[in-house]
């Protein structure tokens, strides 16, 4: 199995001290500014490492753009990070990989992968999946995401997470005192509805 390519988070001072005389960095004019990145080749032309300008404080999007722009290989975070920092960077990487491809016939191209030995991996995977679902719902045209389709997606979430879903449809909305939902949606071919999703201990 190929060794994961290291991603180093570097400051301008570290670039000057450790890589100051590297001809490739001089040609690329990479100085370690926050958020900028540079691919560092080895002597045989392969990708040896990725340098990323280290910010004073981390946000999820520091590595978000790299998830799509780096060659489709496996990478690892080589810099010393706290668990919280690694979690943020891992989440940003996964969010950066999102693509809305529902209507594309061709398969998705290979993308870069990130090993995340530190941080809360369960949170990263769950949060990225939840945000991708929200993005899918937003990006789907209204003609393909009516009340019936939205109810089906919410039911899938409820079934997966052990939540309780209550649906109030059509004229029952009037009986349950939801006249505005009924009034806005009654002209549609699909009956309007209220989706009540509940999860957890009520107390």
CORURGI-V636298 format. One record per pair of residues at least 24 apart in sequence whose C-alpha atoms are under 8 Angstrom apart, sorted by the first residue. I is the first residue (numbers start at 1). GAP is how many residues later the second one is. D is the distance in whole Angstrom. If there is no record, write none. Layout:
<<I GAP D> <I GAP D>>
//
This chain:
<<3 71 8> <4 69 8> <4 70 5> <4 71 5> <4 72 6> <4 111 8> <5 42 8> <5 43 6> <5 44 6> <5 45 8> <5 68 8> <5 69 6> <5 70 4> <5 71 6> <6 42 8> <6 43 5> <6 44 6> <6 69 6> <6 70 5> <6 71 6> <6 72 5> <7 42 6> <7 43 5> <7 44 6> <7 45 7> <7 68 7> <7 69 6> <7 70 5> <7 71 5> <7 72 7> <8 41 7> <8 42 6> <8 43 5> <8 44 6> <8 69 7> <8 70 5> <8 71 5> <9 42 6> <9 43 5> <9 44 6> <9 45 5> <9 69 8> <9 70 6> <10 41 7> <10 42 6> <10 43 5> <10 44 5> <11 42 6> <11 43 5> <11 44 8> <12 41 7> <35 27 6> <58 27 7> <58 30 7> <58 31 8> <59 29 6> <59 30 7> <59 33 8> <60 28 5> <60 29 5> <60 30 8> <60 31 6> <60 32 4> <60 33 8> <61 28 7> <61 31 5> <61 32 7> <61 35 8> <62 27 7> <62 30 7> <63 26 6> <63 27 8> <63 29 6> <63 30 5> <63 33 8> <64 25 8> <64 28 5> <64 29 4> <64 30 7> <64 31 6> <64 32 4> <64 33 7> <65 28 8> <65 31 6> <66 27 7> <66 30 8> <67 26 6> <67 27 7> <67 29 6> <67 30 6> <67 44 7> <67 45 6> <67 46 7> <68 28 7> <68 29 6> <68 43 7> <68 44 7> <70 42 6> <71 40 7> <71 41 6> <72 38 6> <72 39 5> <72 40 4> <72 41 7> <73 38 7> <73 39 5> <73 40 6> <74 38 6> <74 39 5> <74 40 6> <74 41 7> <75 37 7> <75 38 6> <75 39 5> <75 40 6> <76 38 6> <76 39 5> <76 40 7> <77 37 8> <77 38 7> <77 39 7> <82 36 8> <82 37 8> <83 35 6> <83 36 4> <83 37 7> <84 35 6> <84 36 8> <85 34 7> <86 30 7> <86 32 6> <86 33 5> <86 34 8> <87 31 7> <87 32 5> <87 33 6> <87 34 7> <87 36 8> <87 37 7> <90 24 8> <90 26 7> <90 29 8> <90 31 8> <90 34 6> <91 33 5> <91 34 8> <91 36 8> <91 37 6> <94 30 8> <94 34 6> <95 33 6> <95 36 8> <95 37 8> <98 34 7> <100 35 8> <100 36 7> <100 39 7> <146 44 7> <147 43 6> <147 44 7> <147 45 6> <147 46 7> <148 42 7> <151 44 7> <154 41 8> <154 43 8> <158 39 7> <161 38 8> <162 37 7> <163 34 7> <163 35 6> <163 36 5> <163 37 7> <164 33 6> <164 34 5> <164 35 6> <165 30 7> <165 31 6> <165 32 5> <165 33 6> <166 29 6> <166 30 5> <166 31 7> <167 26 7> <167 27 6> <167 28 5> <167 29 6> <168 25 5> <168 26 5> <168 27 7> <169 24 4> <169 25 7>>
//
